[in-house]
C-alpha cells in the first residue's frame, strides 16, 4: 500500500527539483522518482541515501513537488521529517544534499548524522 501525504515529510528546493527532473529525463525514465532514505552507518550513526526509483514500494510515502516525485520509506520517515533536499554547486563539490532539522550532530563530510535519540551504528565514512 502506497501512502500519499499532504504534509510533506521531505521537501525539495526548486533547483534540486529541476536537477532531479533533468536526471530522470537523461536516464529515459521521466515517470521515475527520487528515493530518499536513511540507513545505519556513517561516522555519526545514520547515513543518507538517494536513488532513482522506477516504481513505488508498499508503504512508501509519496511527495509530489516541483514536477518530481519523492519516495520515503516508512522506516526513514521519522528521521527525515521536515528535511529539505537541495542541490548545491560550489568549488568543492556539486550534488544533492539534505538539510535535516532532526540531525543534532553531523560529520565533516555531511553525509551522516545523529539524532537526539541517538541510534544507528557509527562507521568510518570520511
C-alpha positions in Angstrom: 0.0 0.0 0.0 1.4 3.4 -1.0 0.7 6.4 1.3 0.1 9.8 -0.3 0.6 12.5 2.2 -0.5 16.1 2.2 2.1 17.4 4.7 5.4 16.6 3.2 7.8 14.6 5.2 10.6 15.9 2.9 10.6 18.9 0.7 12.7 19.7 -2.3 14.1 23.1 -3.4 13.3 24.4 -6.9 16.9 23.9 -8.0 17.0 20.3 -6.7 13.7 19.5 -8.4 15.0 20.9 -11.7 18.1 18.7 -11.4 16.1 15.6 -10.5 13.7 16.1 -13.4 16.7 16.5 -15.8 18.4 13.5 -14.4 15.3 11.3 -14.8 14.8 12.6 -18.3 18.5 11.9 -19.2 18.1 8.3 -18.0 14.9 7.9 -20.0 12.6 7.4 -17.0 10.6 10.6 -16.9 8.0 8.8 -14.8 10.6 7.7 -12.3 11.1 9.1 -8.8 13.8 10.1 -6.4 14.0 7.8 -3.4 15.4 9.5 -0.2 16.2 7.2 2.7 18.3 6.7 5.9 20.4 3.7 6.8 22.6 2.9 9.8 26.2 3.8 9.3 28.5 6.7 8.6 30.7 8.4 11.1 27.7 9.7 13.2 25.4 6.7 13.2 22.9 7.3 10.3 23.7 7.9 6.7 21.6 9.5 3.9 20.9 7.7 0.7 19.3 8.7 -2.6 18.5 6.6 -5.6 16.4 6.7 -8.7 13.3 4.6 -8.4 11.3 3.3 -11.3 8.4 2.2 -9.1 6.9 2.6 -5.7 7.1 0.1 -2.9 4.5 -0.9 -0.3 4.3 1.7 2.5 6.2 4.4 0.6 5.3 7.9 1.4 4.9 9.8 -1.9 5.6 13.5 -2.2 4.9 15.3 -5.5 6.7 18.7 -5.6 8.3 20.8 -8.3 7.5 18.3 -11.0 9.3 15.4 -9.3 8.1 12.5 -7.1 10.0 11.9 -3.9 9.6 8.5 -2.2 10.4 7.9 1.5 10.1 4.5 3.2 8.2 4.4 6.5 11.3 3.5 8.5 13.2 6.6 7.2 10.3 9.0 7.5 10.6 9.8 11.3 14.3 10.6 10.9 13.6 12.7 7.8 10.5 14.6 8.9 11.0 18.3 7.9 14.1 17.7 5.9 14.9 19.5 2.7 16.6 18.1 -0.4 18.7 20.8 -2.2 21.2 20.8 -5.0 24.5 22.7 -4.3 27.3 23.7 -6.6 30.5 25.1 -5.2 34.2 24.8 -5.7 34.5 21.7 -3.6 31.5 19.6 -4.8 28.2 19.6 -6.6 25.3 17.4 -6.0 22.2 16.7 -4.0 22.4 17.4 -0.3 19.9 17.1 2.6 19.3 19.6 5.3 17.7 17.8 8.2 16.3 19.5 11.3 16.4 16.2 13.2 20.2 16.0 13.0 21.8 17.1 16.2 25.3 16.1 15.1 26.8 15.6 11.6 30.2 14.5 10.4 32.5 16.7 8.3 31.6 15.0 5.1 27.9 15.9 5.7 26.5 12.6 4.6 26.0 11.1 8.1 24.2 12.4 11.2 22.9 11.6 14.6 19.6 12.5 16.2 18.8 13.5 19.8 17.7 9.9 20.4 21.0 8.5 19.1 20.8 5.3 17.2 22.4 3.8 14.2 25.8 2.1 14.1 28.7 4.5 13.6 31.3 3.5 11.0 34.1 5.4 9.2 32.8 7.3 6.2 35.4 10.1 5.6 
